[in-house]
Amino acid sequence: MLHFTIPDGATGLREVPRSQLDLRTDAEIISELSTFRPVTSEKNVWAFWDKGIDAVYPSYKCTVLNWVRKLGPEWTVRLLDLVDGSPNNIYNFISKDWLPDCLVNMTMDGAHKAQHASDLIRLPLLFEHGGVWMDVGNMLHTHLDDLFWNALSDPESSYEIGLWIITGQIRKTWGSFGNFMLAARKGSIFIKNWHYGFKELWKGHNNERGFHKHPLIQEIGVADGMADWNFEEKVLEMSDYVAQMLIGDRTRNLLDVETGWNGREFYETKAFMVEGISNGILGAMKTDYDGAKQIDIFTTRLDEPDDNKRKAAEDFVIDMLENSHMYKVYHNSAGGLPALGDLIKKEGLRDADHRPGSFGELYRYGTVHWRSTRQVEQLSPPPSEEKLIRATPTTSSTARS
């Protein structure tokens, strides 16, 4: 295995002791990922690719393998699927009762059916077993113990969930959180209530179209934050797409009139919050949200003769590893400039973020072997200015009046 030394300019990076890493070969890790492993603790990483590990794009496969290497033997990484007979089929870990008919009966359609299948399984998995859900595009920089789990598992701690705060990206009010990086202890009521609300949207539906009209979404509001990303004409369409995150916002503002459960109180006292924009898409921010610019940086050769280009690529890699907790490889669902996630699916670019001899390879090595000296900063929510929604996880306040 290649060994890279930390660049001289990386004053905020330190070597991770090899004894803390899982340094098996790709083939050995893939072989293990392809087996069924029963759940024996809450230190689980859950991810999903509908057609199974053999069909995963190379960039994402590299990411999953590096999770295994970085997290070491205490964490179990699983990549679940919908393949009949697969040892990692979702139904080996959750029952069909959690899911809407369109997923159970495989009648779900639409351009985003794989993403929505993924949405529908993540919360049941966290409720039943605990752990961290990560989308396969999350190139992880900070160990999950440091990011969330130490805070959640401390016996003196009140925290049950770890939230990735992306204020303004979904709704314009403070505190929306991502569904693509989510930690939870087993049995969290917040997770269950959130899922029941999202599942309710799927009654009588085979796809997400029109979710923005549902009373549960109307109660919290559409994804108006999308308008600030030049998607004004697609706010309703994108609200359908990100409906799970809108229901997450509803859940944190819900006072359940049947049980007395208070989502606001839970959110303010039992959620460990981490800022998720600069900590998740710093690379996109530094390149004007242009995936092609990121490709150009990652594919720069380590022996690039142009000193300025080589230094710019090295500085970018150092900046990412020192100053963000992960690098989210997202795709641009609403149009505009192709994102990195759109480009790494194209022939000729599928290895662009980990190509041998490139700064992409150096970066990927650094995600495993180096750690930032920067500490995880916990966010504290400001007092909410939103009204509590007096309803239930699955019925709106208007339906009850």
Secondary structure, DSSP 8 states (H G I E B T S, - for coil): -------TT-TTEEE--GGGS----HHHHHHHHTS-----SS-EEEEE-TT-GGGS-HHHHHHHHHHHHHH-TTSEEEEEB--TT-TTBGGGTS-GGGS-HHHHTT---STTHHHHHHHHHHHHHHHHH-EEEE-TTEEE-S-HIIIIIHHHH-TT----EEEEE-TTTSSSSTT-EEEEEEEE-TT-HHHHHHHHHHHHHTTT-SS-TTGGGSHHHHHH---GGGGGGT-GGGHHHHHHHTHHHHHHHHHHTEEETTT--BHHHHHHHHEEEEE-STTTSHHHHTTTT-HHHHHHHHTSBTT-S-HHHHHHHHHHHHHHHHH-SEEE----TT-SS--HHHHTTSTTTTTTTT-TTBHHHHHHHHHHHEEES----EE------S--EEE-SSS-HHHH-
